[in-house]
Amino acid sequence: MTKGTSSFGKRHNKTHTLCRRCGKRSFHIQKSTCANCGYPAAKVRKYNWSEKAKRRKTTGTGRMRHLKTVDRKFQNGFQTGTPKGARGPSTA
């Protein structure tokens, strides 16, 4: 029997299925682990030997719903309370 074409025809079982965390088809069913993000581990899988993969997943590649406002708040010194103009005329 050959190791090539005829052997590939016998493959009809799925080893990996969709991952709940990253959405890729990398969740190994028998191992119960995602090959892409490491789910169900608490921390997302990341290695220094793959610089491009880190670049694809890092902060700034998504929406940054909270972080994009933090820079503006930092430049203003994290002010709290109502702005001076919104308080109405001063009673002097």
N, C-alpha and C positions, 0 to 999 in steps of 0.2 A: 504494500500500500504506500502511496506517495504522501509526502508531507504538505503538499500544496493545495491545488484547487479542489480535489475531492474531499480533503479534510475540512475545508471551510464550509462545505455544504451541510455538514452535520451540526453546525452551530445554530440553535434556535431558542436557546434560553437566555434570559436577560440577567446579567450579573449585577448591573447598576440600574437604579431607578432615580426619579427626580428627588432632589434634596429640598427639605422644607425651608432651610435657611438661605442657601445661595441660588436655588432654582435650577442648578445644572444637573445633568443626568450623570451624577458622580457618586450617588449614595449606594454603597455596596450592601446588598440585601443580607447576605450571610454574616458579614462583619458588623453590620449596622453602623457603619462609619462612612462619612463623606470623604472622598479622595481629594476634593477641591478645597473645602473650607474646614474640614475636620469635625463637623457636627456629628455627635452631640456634645463634643468638648465645649467647655465654657468659652475658651478663647479661639478666635478664628485662626486657621492654619496659615502660617507665613514663614518663609525661609529666605535667608540671605543669598542663597545660591541662585535664586531666580529674581533678579532685579526688576525685570519687566513685569512679572506677575504682581510684585509689590506695588508697582506704579499704577497698575490697572485698578487695584482694590483700595488704594490709600484714601485718606481724607481729602476731599475736594473733588472726587470723581462722582459724587452723588449730589443730593439736594442741599445738604448742610443747613437744614431748617433752623437750627439754633446757632451754629457756629458763625454763620455769615453776618449775624447781627452783633456778635461779641466784639469784633474789631472796632466797630463804630462806637460802641459803649466804652471800650477801653480808651479810645482817643479822647473821649469827653470825661474820663475819670469816674465812670460808673455812677453818674448822677442819679439821684432818686427824688421823688416828690414831684410837684407840679412845676412847669416852667414859669419864669417870672412874669411873662406877659399874660398868662392865663389866670393869674390871681386877681385881676381887676385893678382898679386905680388904688394907689397907696393912700392910706389915711394919715397924712402928715399935718 
